[in-house]
Each structure stands twice: as C-alpha cells, then as structure tokens.
Amino acid sequence: MKRLLFLTLIVSLSALPALASNNNADQPEPTFYEDVLPVIQENCQVCHREGGTNLGGMVAPMAFTDYKSTRPWARSIARQVEAGLMPPWHASHELDGVFVNERLLTDAERKTLVSWAKAGAPAGDVADAPEAIEWPETHGWSIGEPDLVLDMGEDFFVEDHVEDEYVYFQTEITEEQLPTKRWIKAVEFRPGSKVVHHIITRPLGGIAPGNTPTVHHDGFATLLEPGTKLTWQMHYHKEPGEGTGVWDRSSVALKFYPEGYEPQHVVLNEPLTRFDFEIPAGDPNYTKTVTTKFDRDSILIGYTPHMHLRGKSARYVAKYPDGSEELLLDVPRYDFNWQTDYQYPAPGKQIPAGTEIELTMSWDNSADNPFNPDPTKTVTYGEPTTAEMMFGFVTYADAEAGYVPENAGGLFSSGGNRRQADPERMKKMLKERFDIDWDTLSPEERQEIIQRFRGGRRDGGDAVSGR
C-alpha cells in the first residue's frame, strides 16, 4: 500500500498530444524556458532532480531539470496543480504563511503551469532560461556532509511473505564513534530499502513517509552522549509475493554543533496520543480528542500528526490561561503518504505557562475512503498499517534560556509536562509493575496488552493482569 512519491502523477501519465491553445489571443503563451522553468526551479527541483531530497523514503521518480525530461509530464503537472495535490502541502489555507516549510504555489505560478500545458507545452527560446541551480554535493544527505553516520547494526532480509513486519534492533554508540557528549544540530534518516515504512530510533527521532530531516534552529539542540543505547523500531510494509523480499540496513546521519557549544534551548517532544478508540465499521467521521498542558513558559517549534490509512483530519488548538483560543494547525485532508512536520520559523512561537493544547483527530472508515483496507471492520489501535493510530507530536523547548530539563537526551525527550495517554509513561508502568519491556514485544503481544488495557479501564480493574 505504500506509494512512491507522486504516485498520482505516474498514474495520470499518458502520451502528450499537441493541445490546442485556449489562451486569450492577446496574451503570449507561456514557454518552458522563460516562464515554467523558474517556477519549477523554485518549487519542484528540490525533489525532482537526480539525487533529489529523500522525504522519509519518498523519492521523486522523475526529474524536472530540463525541457526534454519535463515535457512528457506537462498534462499531469497541470492536473496535479489544479487539484491542489502538488506541491504536497495539507495545512488549511487559513494558515498560509505561518510555517517555514510550506509548499505552496501562488495563483500566478499555478496559472503559468496550467496554461503552458494547455498551450501544448512549448519550449520557447533557450536563451530565456534562468541559470541552472547548482545543487550541493552531499552524498545524498540533504543536511550536508554528516559528522556521524550510524546504522541499525546488521543487514535484515524482509521475506517474500511479509506484508507488515515490525523488527527491533539495539545498537550502542561507542566512545570511538563519539568520544564526548555533543549537541545535535541536524538529524536525517535514510531508509535502506523501498519497503521501509517508518523508522523510530530512540532517542534520535524517526521518519515516516513525507517527513523532512530535523534541522534545529540556531541555539536549539538535542544532546547525545557516548554509550547511548539506540533502539531501532523498523516497520516494513509491502505487497507480499514471490520475489518481493529485500535486504535492508537503514541508517541515520547527524550533524553536531562545535565541541564545547552550549545551546540556549533543549528541543523536546510532547506526544499527544490515545489508545482507547474504536472506529465503528463504515463510520465516515469518527473523532477523538486529547489535551496536554504546559506547566512552564514554552516555545512551540512544530507539529506532526500521525494516523494510518483511515486518517481524515487533524486539528491543534491552543487554549490560553486568559480563556482565549488560537488555531495552531488544521489539516483538513490528511494524507498517510505525506506525514509532514509543520515547522515554525525561528525562533518559534511562545506560549505562557498554563496553556493547554487540544488535538482533535478524525478517521474515515467508510467505503468512500479509497485507501480503506476493509470498511466492514471495527478498527482499534495497532501497529500494522491496516490498524490505526492517534499521535499528534508537538516539538517544543522551554522558554527560559539555559534551562536544561531532567530528560534532555534526544528528540523524544519530554520536559515533564502533564499529559494524557503518554506512551512513555505507559512503558514505564508496564516495566515497573509487570516487568514487561514494551520495545521487545511483538505486534500481536502489544495488541493484546492494549486490549487488556482498554478493558481494564472500562471495568476499573488491573489493565494488564486482568484483575
């Protein structure tokens, strides 16, 4: 079910006949070199080029760097642009201009691309072309030449019969690899095969389809120390069948601040989540809400909503101590294949102590959802792609310069905010009370515990033991 980057573009490809121009006679037709190429350079070539940006395993399958390679896609480009599917950006237009990484075309740029295709995709005069962009050579790392590259420690073969598989690896950062503690500036994961759906490597972070690398604003950082044990949660997803098996050895690249550097702010992560949902069969708009409270003045850095194939929408709202409210992020058309990190420009967005952030998510479990694996099933929390999740990550930092929270190591660290349904708290509870290590459980064992947890909450009994 995992689609390649711009699958809809590929599906819509067909031979491009000469198209009759319907432009106004007194307006010149746009040409590739003078009008279209500047738009593509500004908005598309970061991905659509040889060695283009790898967005969480999504790699553009075609290059738009010259007329010959772009012209066959003219009609498809026009369709995707008119439909608002490309460039991929899913935040409400109410928030245009808020996030630093937004991918939006102006009305004029959109009109240029559509008009060019309708005019027959003329080349024009090559002398009118802008200078080609010289993309830096980074050996495939968009964060630049890394200071340290780590991998999951061994080659792993995803068997032919696999559709969904979770595998856990543990590695340790040696003193030879990292002689002294360092503050991290940027993190970029690289899937080792096309069947990697997502990677979560605690405490460094992770990726899912459509994610961009993590690059902290100057003065913001996460800490890494020698001897840190990394837990690699690898989720593989593919169509099972003979000959579909592949080898994988995924990796992560790190860039550090200079030795001796001390950041002003430590980057933390608040996972708003619920496990106690049941999406009825056929329900087109099942909704759940979760809230977290920030006990200290904080700086919001960004948001990453995460659901699976039935995910429909996500909405973050700030509720301030004075009683006012503010829409932080609205994703009215969630796309499982584009799990975007919505990032504020530096220095982020300040909120006062006592602010609550409310996350509301909805799912479409009806037959009208073309990506729904089975609208006849009631769906609960689970790791397989065909189950569902509710995670709304909030990346933030304490507003006090120089303040280092107790848990400062890694992007998955939290600064101690109270929250509901904290997965780390649940893991700690399982370990302390029942000696169960969540990270080593199979998907089936996790699902069983979640079901017991759900039943225990309803019955008022012991969630895991069933008492």
N, C-alpha and C positions, 0 to 999 in steps of 0.2 A: 503493500500500500504506500510505501514511501515513494514519493515522486521526485524526479530530478528537478533541478532549478528550471523554472519557466516551462513546466510541462504543458501548460495550456498553450504556450506559444508553439510548441512542437506539434501538438495535436491539430492546431489550426493551420498548419503549413499546407500549402498547396501550390501548384505551379502558378506563377505570377504572370498573367497575360497583361498586355498593354491595356490600361484603363483610360477610358475617355475622361478628359478633364471636365469638371463641373464648376471650376473656379469662375469667379466673375471675370469677364473679358478684360476689364481694365486693371486687373491685378496680376502681377507677374507670378507665374507658378514657382513655388519653392523648389530649389535644386539641392541635391545632396551636398555638394561641396560648400556652397555658400550658406545654406540655411539649416540643413538637417545635421551635418557633422558637428557643428558647435553644440547643438542640443545633446547629441549622443555622447560627445566628449564630457560634457558637464554632468550628465545624469546616468549614463549607461556603461561607459567603458571601464569603470572601476571593477565591474564584474565581467562584462562582455569583451574580453580580450584574452589572448594567450597568457595563461598564468594568472587569470583574474582572481579576485577575492573569493576565498572559500568561506561561505557563510554557514557554519555549523554542518558542514558536509554537503552543502548545496553549491554546485559549481556550474556556472553558465555553460551550456553545451555549444554555444556559437559565439563568434567574435564579430563585433561591430566596429572594426578598426579601419576598414576601407570600403569603397563602393562595391567592389566585387563580392565581398563577404556579407554585406548588409542588404543589398537589393533583393535577394530572394525572400527576405523576411519582411518586406515593406508592408504587405497587406496584413500580416499577423501582428506586426508592431502597431499598426493603426487600430486593429480590433482591440488589442490589449489596453492601449492607451485610452481609447474611447470608453471602454468598460471600467476604467479605473483600477485595473489589475496590475498594471506596470506603470511606473516602478512600484515594487511591493511596499505598501505602507497602509496600515489598517486603523490608525487612530482617527477619531472623528475630526472633520474639518473645523469644528468648533475650537480645536486646539492647534490649528495650523500656526507655525512659527514658535511653538513652545519648546519643542525638543530639538536638540542639536543635530541629531542623526536622521531627521525626517527625510523621506524620499518623495518629493512632490514636484510635478511639472506645473509651470504657470499655464494659464489659459492660452497664451500666445504660443508657448512651446508645444502644447498639445495640438493646437490648430495646425502648426507647421508640419508636424509628423503625419497627421491625418491627411492634410491637403496634398502633401508630397506623394503619399501612396495613391490617392485618388487621381493624381495627375499622371500616373504611370511611372513614378519613381525616377524622374530624370536625373542624370548625373550632374549636368552643368559644367562649368569650367573649372578644371582642377586648380587653376591659378587663384581661385577664390577660397580655397580651403585654408582653414587655420593651421598653424603649425601642429604637428603631431605631438601628443603628450609623451614625454619620456618617463615611463613608469620605473621607479627604482627597482634594482635587482635585490630581492630579499630572500632568494632561495625558497620562495613560496610562502614566506611568513609576512603577513600584512603589517605586523607590528615592527618590522625591521629585523635586522640581524639579532637573534636572541643571545642572551648571556648564558642561558642554561636550557638544554632540551632534555626532558625526561620521557620515558615511555612506560607502558604497563608491565614491563618486566619479562614478557615472553610472547612468542607467537601463539596465536589461538586460531583453530580451524572451526568455522561455523559450518556445521554439517548440512548436507543436502536437504534433510527432512525438516530443518528448523524454519519456523515462521517467526515466533517471538522467543528470544532467549536472553536471560539475564545472567551474566557471569561476573564474579568478583575477583579482583587481583589486589594484592597488597605489595607495595614496594616501600623502601626506606631511602631517604635522601642521605647519602653518606657525607662524611666530612671532606672527602676528596672532591665530591661534586659541589659541595657548599661548605667551605671552610669556616665561615662565620655567618651569623644571622644577617639577613638582608631584607630591605623593604622593597616590595614589588611595585613596579610601575605599570607593567602590562602582562597579560596572560592570553595565550592563544592556543586552542586545542586543534589538533589535526587528526581527523579520522583516518585509520589505516586501511579502510576498505569502504565500498559503497553500501554495505549492509549495516553500518553503524547508524543506529537511530539517534541515540544520545549517549553522552559521557558525563558522569558525575564523579569528580575526583576530589574527595575531601582531603585537605581544606582549600584547594586551589580554585574550585569552582566547577564549571562544566559547560557543555554546549548542547543545544538541540537544533533541529533544522531552522535555518534562517538567522541564528544568532551571529552577532559580530564579536570580534575579540574584545576582551576587557582592557580598556586603557584608562587608567585613573587620571583625574585632573591633577595638575601640579599641586603638590602639598598634601595630596591624598594618597594613601598606600595601604597595603596589607603586608603582614610580617611572615617571613619564612625562616625557619631555624634548622641547623644541621640536626640530623636524626629524626626529622619529621616523618611519620609513617603516613603514606598515602593509600587511601582506599579507592580503587578504581571500580566504579559500577558501570559496566558495559552493557548497553541494551542493543541487541542485534535484531533487526526486523527485515524480512524479505519474503518473497514468494517461494514456498518450498517446491522442490522438484529435483530430478536427476541433473547433476552438473551445475547446480546453483551454489554449492559450497565454496567458501572463500577463506583465505587466511587473513588475519588482522593483527596488527600491532600498532595501536593508536598511540599518539604522543602529545606532549604539551610543551610549549616554548614560553620562557619567562624573560622579561627584561627588568633589570633592577635599577633603582636609584644608586648614585655613587656610594661607595663604602663610607660609613660614618654619618650618612644622611639620617635626619630625624624628621618625620612628617609632622605637619600641623594637625592632620586628622586621619584617624584609622577608619578604613572602609569596613562596614558591617552589612549584614543581610538579615532582613526580617521576613520569614516565610509565613504568609497568611494562608492557612490551609484548613480543610475539613476532610475527615474520613467518613463521617456518618451520613452520607447521602445515598439515596436510592432513586434512580431516574426511571420512572414508570415506562413500560413499553409503549411506544407510539407518542409519548409526550413531546410536543414541539417546542416547549418553553419552560423547562424545569429550572428553578432558580434557587440558589443558596447564597447566604451572606455570612461573612466573618469579619471581626473587628479586632484591631490591635491598638494599644495606647502607648504613646511615647512619654516616658516619665521625665526626660530631660530635653532641653532645647536641642534640636537636631537639624541636620542638613540633608534634605532628600536629594538623592543622586539620580535615581531612575526606577523603573518598574518593569517586571517581566511576567506577564500572565501565562499560565501553562495549563492546558487541558489536552484531551485527546481528540479523536475523530468526531465526536458529537459536540465538541465545544462550539458555542454560538456567540457569546459576548462576554466582555469583562469591563467592569467599571469601578474605579477607585475614587473615593470621595473623602476629603479631609473635613473633620468636624472639630472646630477650634474651641478652646475653653470659653470664649466670649459668646458662644452659641451660633456663630456664623458657620457656613459650609462653603466648600470650594471643590469643584470638579477637578481632579488631578489627571485622570486618564480615562478615556472612554474608547473601547474597541468594539464597535457595534457589529463588526463582521470578522470574527476571529478565524484565523486560518492556521490549521495544525502544521502546515508546511512552512509557515513564516512566524516563528516564535520570537518576535522582535523584543530587544531591550530598548525601552523608550527612555532616552537619556537627556537629562537637563544639561545645558551649557554650564561651564564653570561660572561661579563657584557653587552651583546647585541652588536648591530652594529651601530657605529656612522656615522651620515651624517651631512654635513655642511648646514648652513642656505642657503636658496635659492634652495635646492633640490626639484625637483618635482618627485612624484611617479605616474606612469601611470598604471592603471588597465585595462586590456582588458579581457572581458569575451565572451564566445560563447555558443550558445544553439543549440540543435538538435531537431527540431520539425517535423522530418520526421517519416515515418512508420518504418524506420530501427532502431529507438530508441525503444528498448523493453519496456522501462518504460514510454513511452509517452502515456498519457491518451487518447488523441484524436488528431492525426496528421492533421485532416481536419479543425482545428480551428486556427484562428489567436490569439496569446496569448499576453496579456499585463501584467503590474504589478498587483499583487494582493496577498492577504494573504493566500488563500486556497492553499493546496498542488498542486492542478491541475492548478493554475495560476503560474506566475513566479516572481522571484526577482533578483535584482542585488546588492549585497552588498559585498564589499571587505574590511573587517576590518583590520586596522593597529594598533597594540598596540605599544606604544612608551612612551618615557619620555624625558623631557628637559635635555640637556646635562650639564647644569650648576648645580653643586651640591648645594643643599639647596634651589633651586628656587621652589617656590610654586605658580603655576598658579592660576588665579582667581577662576576657576572651578576645585577644587581639590577633590571633594567628589565623589568617586565611579569610577568603571572601565569604565563607559560610559561617563566620563568627557572628554572634549577636551581642549587642551591648546590654542585655539584661532587661529589655522591655517586657512587660507582661503581655501575654498573648493567649489566644485560644488555639487549641489543637496544634501545639508546637511539635513537629516530628522529632526534634532532638530531645525534647522533654519526654516524649513517649519512649524513645530508645533508651534513655537513662532509666526510666521507670521499669522497663522490661528487664534491663540488666540487673538493677538493684533488687527488685522484688522477686524475679523469677529466674535470674541468671540466663537470660535469653539474649543472644547477640544478634540484633536485627540485621546487621550488614552481612551476616553469613547465612541467612535463611533463604530458601528457595522461594520463587514467586508463589507457589502453592501454599507453603508454610506461612508466608506473610498474609496471604488472603485469609487463611484460617484464623490467624490471630486477629485480624481486622474484624472478621465476622463475629468472633467471640467478644471483642471489644465493643462492637456495636450492640450486641445482645446484652452484655453486662451493663452498659449504660442504661438501656431501656428497663432492665429488670432490677437495677440497683444492686447487683451482685458484683463479684470479683470478675473483672472483664476477661482476664486471660485464663484463669483456672476454672472458671465456670461456677464458683461457689456463690 
